[in-house]
Amino acid sequence: MRSLIALILCALAIGPGAEAATISDLFCDDSARLEKQLMTRQGAQKTGRGMRGPDALLEVWIAPSSGDWTLVQSYANGTSCIVAMGEHWEDIVPKADPA
């Protein structure tokens, strides 16, 4: 237990800069390979996308059976990174214009 606490304290002492580098290394991959993993391992489907800039596209992937969602940023160089993930996705239907 003491070694676990020491490990956690060391990780916190390193700071956010080192943590961010580790996260991007873990969640970035070739776009085609990442898409295949989202579809086959999680049963996710691409449900929306939008340009973030001239070289970046944001995509929303949702697994209908579980409600899990993944936000992926894809780059022009063929790399994609998972930006955020969560659960309990819910589609919201806009209310009709009363006019």
Summary of the structure (lengths in Angstrom):
residues: 99
radius of gyration: 17.8
end to end distance: 64.1
largest distance: 65.5
contacts: 217
relative contact order: 0.14
helix: 37%
strand: 36%
